[in-house]
Amino acid sequence: MVIVDKSENNPVKRKNGWPGISAEYDLRTNKFRVLDLGSNTFCSAVETGGAEPDKGTQTSSGFLGIRLWTPCVNNQCNWVEKTSYLSSARWYNTLTTLPDGRVFILSGCTAATAINTVAYQNPTYEFFPKDNTPPGVPFDFLLKTFPFDLYPHVVVLPYGTRLFIFSGTKACVWDYRTKKYILGPNDIPALKGPPRTYPLTGTGLLLPLTYENNYRPDFMICGGGQKYGDMNAVADNTCGRIDLSVAKPTWDMDTFVIPRVMGDGVCLADGKILFVNGAGKGYAGYTDNPVLIPLLYDPNPATPKNKRWTRLTGSKIARMYHSVANLLPDGTVFITGSNPNGNYRKNDGVLKYPTEYRVEIFTPPYLLTNTPRPNIVTFAGVGNFNQINPVRIGYGKTFTVRIRLPVGVKPVITSAVINLGFQTHSVHMSQRYVKLQVAQVNNGGNGYWNVNIRMVPRSNVMTPGRCYVYLLHAGKPANTAVEIMLG
């Protein structure tokens, strides 16, 4: 796992003696390797834009930068930085992987600010790699949602070349090829309640897609702060959910059972959603009342609203501003971070919310049952999987996973492909879950089973690149997911 921090006086150091701001973390050994990253990635997206230079930690400006990472096995790989690549400076920008493999980069501001300002706003978009898009062309949707147009939510829709974009309380559907609206901000009703994007920071995500309903896309956003500048304003207690497969989409409202601002929404291996982290009062960076209780959400539209939410076991660690949560290949959830301070602040017993380096592994309910857990033996003919080179799977292809269960157990198999995305400031960029069709399960004898699974048909259902295939028996994930290169 690669972790990116902001430039601050972290106790760990780079080889040159200056504070480290990025690390490669080994989940098996609980050890890390500090990476050589020289431009300030504070408030960036993976990995574009960033913050101003920090002379105290010897990092250069990251506003115009991109950083590239290629994994390796010899502990020699490092960031490759292009510090002047972007057409304009960006802080608090969003990116998403497109079906054609490019990256769409949207919004941001040109200098450090707690909320966007006229002087600093950057309501533009660009692509990586660069194309013929002129630099600095305003995206008028962001002008309509100013000043809550930072870290907007961007979702690839499974139809054509369309993006769903949400900012503030408004939404649109926009074609990134024609650069035209399919549905403009006046064609979709505004979401009820306060603005939900930075710095009021609700929790938004694309709900799991499935072949069973032709990949109907539903977007959901919950909570957030109610008033910028008021640390005592309680978090909003509503959720909005919208079906984007219909001609005239509207918001369906629900109660957010435990309201929070700056929460994280994680797609779990079984297709349910974990809401975790965050605070009960305030707005991004200025919060109180840590919310320690996670929520489990069942997105199945057939489930009654009052039965969709489940309270889970809480933590004792406050996860405030700059916290993250990420699904792991074994089906658990990696949780770490929290630093609402301007710099590294150690726990002196007095400071209410010090810089938090502790890592927690959250175990979802599906791993706490007595159901046997399948073991993956081979994946698409590969036995030594999850190495430096992922298994390559093409769109629409059927592949075989050989598993083992206790003798006498009849398998009840489901599968999904998940892009784990990148998390920062409660925005899970490119996170995407798609249920896969299990075409056939054949008995191989002595507890072995051969499972034939059909990959998604096209790249706007799941964008190309590295992602993970999860296999479950009766709702319990296998011993590990398998990393693939899709496309």
C-alpha positions in Angstrom: 0.0 0.0 0.0 1.3 3.5 -0.9 0.5 6.3 1.6 0.8 10.0 0.7 0.9 12.7 3.4 1.3 16.4 3.4 4.6 18.2 3.9 5.0 18.5 7.7 7.5 17.6 10.4 6.9 13.9 10.4 9.2 11.9 12.7 10.3 9.6 9.9 12.9 11.0 7.5 13.9 10.7 3.9 17.4 9.7 2.9 18.4 13.3 2.8 17.3 13.8 6.4 14.2 15.8 5.7 10.7 14.7 6.9 9.1 11.9 4.9 5.8 12.6 3.3 5.1 9.3 1.5 5.6 5.6 2.3 5.2 2.1 1.0 3.4 0.1 3.7 3.7 -3.7 3.9 0.4 -5.1 5.2 2.0 -8.5 6.1 4.9 -7.2 8.2 3.5 -3.9 9.5 6.7 -2.2 8.2 7.1 0.7 5.9 9.7 2.2 3.5 9.9 6.0 3.3 9.7 7.1 -0.4 11.5 10.0 -2.0 8.8 12.5 -2.7 10.0 16.1 -3.1 6.9 18.1 -4.1 4.2 19.0 -1.6 1.2 16.6 -2.1 -1.0 18.3 0.5 -4.6 18.4 -0.5 -4.0 16.8 -3.9 -5.6 13.9 -5.8 -3.9 10.8 -7.0 -1.6 12.3 -7.8 -2.2 15.7 -9.4 -1.8 19.1 -7.9 -0.8 19.8 -4.3 0.3 22.6 -2.1 2.8 25.4 -1.9 6.5 24.9 -1.2 7.4 24.1 2.4 10.9 25.4 3.2 10.9 23.8 6.6 10.7 20.3 5.1 12.5 21.0 1.9 9.6 20.2 -0.4 8.9 22.1 -3.6 5.5 23.4 -4.8 3.0 20.8 -5.9 0.3 22.9 -7.4 1.3 22.1 -11.0 2.7 18.7 -10.4 1.8 15.1 -11.2 3.6 12.1 -9.7 3.8 8.7 -11.2 4.3 5.4 -9.3 5.2 2.0 -10.8 5.4 -0.9 -8.2 8.4 -3.1 -7.9 9.7 -6.0 -5.7 13.3 -4.8 -5.0 12.5 -1.8 -2.8 14.0 0.5 -5.4 10.9 2.0 -7.0 10.1 5.6 -6.2 7.9 8.4 -7.3 8.6 10.1 -10.7 7.7 13.7 -10.4 6.8 16.2 -13.1 6.4 19.4 -11.1 5.2 21.6 -14.0 2.9 19.4 -16.0 -0.6 20.7 -15.3 -2.0 23.6 -17.3 -3.0 25.4 -14.1 -2.4 25.2 -10.4 -4.8 22.9 -8.5 -5.5 22.3 -4.8 -8.5 20.3 -3.7 -9.0 18.9 -7.2 -10.7 15.6 -8.2 -9.6 13.1 -10.7 -11.1 9.9 -12.1 -10.0 7.2 -14.5 -11.9 7.2 -17.8 -13.0 4.2 -19.9 -10.3 5.1 -22.5 -7.6 4.9 -19.9 -7.0 8.6 -19.5 -7.4 10.5 -16.3 -10.0 13.4 -16.0 -8.8 16.2 -13.7 -11.4 18.7 -12.4 -11.6 21.8 -10.3 -9.4 23.0 -7.5 -8.1 26.3 -6.4 -4.8 28.0 -7.3 -3.6 28.7 -3.7 -4.2 27.5 -0.2 -7.6 28.4 1.1 -10.1 26.9 3.6 -13.0 27.6 1.2 -12.9 28.6 -2.4 -12.6 32.3 -3.3 -13.1 34.3 -6.4 -9.4 35.1 -6.4 -8.3 31.5 -6.2 -11.0 29.4 -7.9 -10.0 27.2 -10.8 -13.3 25.9 -12.3 -11.6 24.1 -15.2 -10.8 20.6 -16.4 -8.0 18.9 -18.2 -6.8 15.4 -19.1 -3.8 13.2 -18.4 -2.1 12.5 -20.8 -2.8 15.9 -22.3 -5.0 16.3 -25.3 -6.1 19.3 -27.5 -8.3 20.7 -24.7 -7.4 24.4 -24.4 -6.1 25.3 -21.0 -8.2 27.4 -18.7 -11.6 26.7 -20.3 -14.2 27.2 -17.5 -16.6 24.4 -16.7 -19.7 26.5 -16.0 -21.2 23.8 -13.7 -18.5 24.6 -11.1 -19.3 28.3 -11.4 -22.9 27.5 -10.4 -21.8 25.6 -7.3 -19.1 28.0 -6.1 -17.8 28.2 -3.4 -18.5 24.6 -2.6 -16.9 23.4 -5.8 -13.8 21.8 -4.3 -13.3 18.0 -4.4 -16.4 17.5 -6.4 -17.6 13.9 -6.9 -17.0 12.5 -10.4 -18.4 9.1 -11.5 -18.1 7.3 -14.8 -21.5 6.2 -16.0 -21.9 2.8 -17.7 -23.3 4.4 -20.8 -21.3 6.0 -23.6 -18.8 8.6 -22.5 -20.8 10.2 -19.7 -19.7 11.5 -16.3 -22.0 12.2 -13.3 -20.6 15.2 -11.4 -21.9 16.4 -8.0 -20.9 19.6 -6.3 -22.5 21.5 -3.5 -26.2 20.5 -3.9 -26.2 20.3 -7.7 -25.5 17.6 -10.2 -25.1 17.1 -13.9 -24.4 14.5 -16.5 -21.7 15.6 -18.9 -20.1 14.0 -22.0 -16.3 14.2 -21.8 -16.0 13.5 -25.5 -18.4 16.1 -26.9 -17.8 18.4 -23.9 -21.6 18.9 -23.7 -24.3 18.3 -21.1 -26.6 15.3 -21.3 -28.4 16.6 -18.2 -27.5 20.2 -17.1 -27.6 21.4 -13.5 -31.2 22.6 -14.0 -32.3 19.2 -15.3 -31.6 17.4 -12.0 -33.2 18.8 -8.8 -30.9 20.2 -6.2 -30.3 17.9 -3.3 -32.2 19.0 -0.1 -30.1 20.2 2.8 -26.7 22.0 3.0 -24.0 21.7 0.4 -22.3 18.3 0.7 -18.8 19.0 -0.8 -15.7 20.5 0.7 -15.5 22.0 3.2 -18.8 20.8 4.5 -17.7 17.3 3.3 -20.4 14.7 3.1 -19.8 11.1 2.1 -20.6 10.3 -1.5 -20.1 7.2 -3.6 -21.4 5.2 -6.6 -23.3 2.2 -5.2 -22.4 -1.3 -6.5 -23.3 -2.1 -10.1 -24.6 -5.5 -11.2 -25.2 -7.3 -14.4 -28.6 -8.3 -13.0 -30.2 -4.9 -13.7 -28.0 -3.9 -16.6 -25.6 -2.0 -14.4 -28.1 0.6 -13.2 -26.0 3.4 -11.6 -27.2 4.8 -8.2 -25.2 7.6 -6.5 -25.6 8.2 -2.8 -24.3 11.0 -0.5 -24.8 11.3 3.2 -24.2 13.8 6.0 -21.8 16.6 5.9 -21.6 19.9 7.9 -24.5 22.3 8.0 -22.7 25.6 8.3 -19.3 26.8 7.2 -17.4 28.6 10.0 -19.5 27.0 12.8 -17.6 24.3 14.7 -20.6 23.6 16.8 -23.1 23.0 14.0 -24.2 19.4 14.1 -23.7 17.2 11.1 -26.6 16.8 8.7 -28.7 13.7 9.3 -29.9 13.0 5.8 -28.8 10.9 2.8 -29.8 11.5 -0.9 -29.8 8.6 -3.4 -30.4 9.1 -7.1 -31.0 6.6 -9.9 -29.1 7.8 -12.9 -30.5 5.3 -15.4 -33.8 7.2 -15.8 -34.5 10.1 -18.1 -35.4 12.5 -15.3 -33.5 11.5 -12.2 -34.7 12.7 -8.8 -33.3 12.4 -5.2 -34.7 9.8 -2.8 -34.1 10.9 0.8 -33.2 8.7 3.7 -32.1 9.2 7.4 -28.4 9.0 8.1 -28.7 7.0 11.3 -25.4 8.3 12.9 -24.8 11.7 11.2 -21.2 12.7 10.5 -19.0 15.1 8.6 -15.8 13.9 6.8 -16.9 10.3 6.9 -15.6 7.6 4.6 -17.8 5.3 2.5 -16.2 1.9 1.6 -17.6 -0.7 -0.7 -17.2 -4.0 1.0 -16.5 -7.3 -0.6 -20.2 -8.4 -0.4 -21.5 -5.2 -1.9 -22.6 -3.5 1.3 -21.3 -0.1 2.3 -19.2 0.7 5.4 -19.6 4.3 6.7 -16.8 5.0 9.1 -14.6 7.9 10.5 -15.7 11.5 10.9 -17.1 13.9 13.4 -20.5 14.9 14.7 -20.0 18.6 14.6 -18.3 21.3 12.5 -16.7 21.2 9.0 -13.5 20.0 7.3 -10.5 20.7 9.5 -12.6 22.3 12.3 -14.7 19.6 14.0 -15.5 18.0 17.3 -17.4 15.0 18.7 -15.7 12.1 16.9 -18.1 9.5 15.6 -16.6 6.2 16.7 -19.5 3.9 15.6 -19.4 2.6 12.0 -22.5 2.0 10.0 -23.3 -0.8 7.6 -25.6 0.1 4.7 -27.5 -2.4 2.5 -27.9 -0.7 -0.9 -30.4 -3.3 -2.2 -33.5 -1.2 -3.3 -35.8 -4.0 -2.2 -34.7 -3.7 1.4 -37.0 -1.4 3.4 -35.3 1.9 4.4 -35.7 1.2 8.1 -33.8 -2.1 7.7 -30.9 -0.9 5.5 -28.8 0.4 8.4 -26.8 -1.6 11.0 -24.7 -0.2 13.8 -21.3 -2.0 14.2 -18.7 -2.2 16.9 -17.0 1.1 17.5 -13.3 2.2 17.8 -11.6 4.1 20.6 -9.5 6.2 18.2 -10.8 9.5 16.9 -10.6 9.7 13.1 -11.0 13.4 12.3 -9.6 15.5 9.4 -7.2 13.6 7.1 -8.4 10.1 8.0 -8.8 7.3 5.5 -10.4 3.9 5.1 -9.7 1.3 2.4 -10.8 -2.2 1.6 -8.1 -4.8 1.7 -7.7 -8.0 -0.4 -8.6 -10.2 2.6 -12.0 -8.4 3.0 -11.0 -6.4 6.1 -10.7 -2.6 6.1 -7.6 -0.6 6.6 -8.2 2.6 8.7 -5.6 5.2 9.7 -4.8 8.9 9.9 -6.3 12.0 11.5 -4.6 15.3 11.9 -6.7 18.4 12.2 -3.6 20.4 13.2 -1.5 22.7 11.0 1.6 20.5 11.5 2.6 17.3 13.2 1.5 17.3 16.8 2.4 14.5 19.1 0.2 13.1 21.8 1.2 15.1 24.9 -1.8 14.2 27.0 -3.2 17.7 26.6 -3.9 18.2 22.9 -7.4 16.9 22.1 -6.7 15.5 18.7 -3.0 14.9 18.1 -1.5 13.6 14.9 -2.6 9.9 14.6 -0.3 7.3 13.1 -1.9 4.2 14.5 -3.4 1.7 12.0 -6.6 -0.2 12.7 -7.9 -3.2 10.8 -11.7 -3.4 10.9 -13.3 -6.8 10.5 -16.7 -6.7 8.8 -19.5 -9.0 10.0 -19.1 -11.3 7.0 -15.7 -12.5 8.4 -17.2 -13.2 11.9 -19.5 -16.1 10.8 -18.9 -19.8 11.0 -19.3 -20.1 7.2 -16.2 -21.9 5.6 -13.9 -19.5 3.8 -12.9 -20.6 0.3 -9.2 -20.7 -0.6 -8.2 -19.7 -4.1 -5.8 -22.2 -5.6 -5.4 -20.9 -9.1 -6.8 -17.8 -10.9 -7.1 -17.9 -14.7 -4.5 -20.6 -14.7 -2.1 -18.7 -12.5 -1.0 -20.2 -9.2 1.5 -17.6 -8.1 -0.9 -14.6 -8.2 -0.7 -11.2 -6.4 2.9 -10.7 -7.4 4.3 -7.6 -9.0 2.5 -8.3 -12.3 -1.2 -8.6 -12.0 -3.2 -11.3 -13.9 -4.4 -9.8 -17.2 -8.1 -10.3 -17.9 -9.9 -8.9 -21.0 -13.4 -7.4 -21.2 -16.1 -9.9 -21.7 -13.8 -12.8 -21.1 -14.7 -15.9 -19.1 -12.0 -17.1 -16.7 -11.7 -20.0 -14.2 -10.9 -19.7 -10.5 -10.1 -23.0 -8.8 -11.0 -22.9 -5.1 -11.0 -25.3 -2.2 -13.7 -25.7 0.5 -14.1 -28.3 3.2 -15.2 -31.7 1.7 -19.0 -31.9 1.7 -19.6 -28.2 1.6 -21.6 -27.2 -1.5 -20.4 -23.8 -2.8 -22.7 -20.8 -3.1 -20.5 -18.5 -5.1 -20.7 -14.8 -5.9 -17.9 -12.6 -7.3 -17.2 -8.9 -7.8 -14.5 -6.8 -9.4 -13.5 -3.7 -7.3 -11.4 -0.7 -8.0 -10.3 0.3 -4.5 -9.6 3.9 -5.7 -7.7 6.6 -3.8 -9.0 8.2 -0.6 -8.4 11.7 0.6 -10.6 14.2 2.4 -13.5 11.7 2.4 -13.5 11.5 -1.4 -12.9 8.0 -2.7 -11.8 8.7 -6.3 -12.5 6.0 -8.9 -13.8 3.6 -6.2 -16.1 1.2 -8.1 -17.8 -2.2 -7.4 -19.3 -4.4 -10.1 -20.9 -7.8 -9.4 -19.7 -10.4 -11.8 -21.7 -13.2 -13.4 -20.8 -16.6 -12.1 -21.4 -18.7 -15.2 -20.7 -22.2 -13.9 -19.4 -24.0 -10.8 -17.9 -27.5 -11.5 -17.0 -30.1 -8.9 -13.3 -31.0 -9.1 -13.5 -33.6 -6.3 -12.0 -33.7 -2.8 -13.2 -30.2 -2.0 -11.9 -28.5 -5.1 -14.3 -26.5 -7.3 -13.7 -24.8 -10.7 -15.6 -21.5 -10.9 -16.2 -19.9 -14.3 -16.7 -16.1 -14.0 -17.5 -13.7 -16.7 -15.7 -10.3 -16.7 -17.7 -7.1 -17.3 -18.4 -6.4 -21.0 -16.9 -3.0 -21.5 -14.7 -0.3 -20.0 -17.5 2.1 -19.0 -18.8 -0.5 -16.6 -15.3 -0.9 -15.0 -12.5 1.3 -16.2 -9.2 -0.3 -17.3 -6.2 -0.8 -15.0 -5.4 -2.5 -11.8 -8.3 -3.7 -9.7 -9.2 -6.8 -7.6 -11.5 -9.7 -8.2 -13.2 -10.9 -5.0 -14.8 -14.4 -4.7 -17.3 -15.2 -1.9 -18.9 -18.4 -0.6 -22.3 -17.8 1.0 -21.3 -14.1 1.5 -17.9 -14.8 3.0 -14.8 -13.6 1.0 -12.1 -16.0 0.0 -8.7 -15.9 1.8 -7.6 -13.2 -0.6 -8.8 -11.2 -3.6 -6.7 -11.4 -6.8 -5.2 -8.3 -8.4 -5.8 -8.1 -12.1 -4.9 -5.8 -15.0 -8.3 -5.2 -16.7 -8.3 -4.4 -20.4 
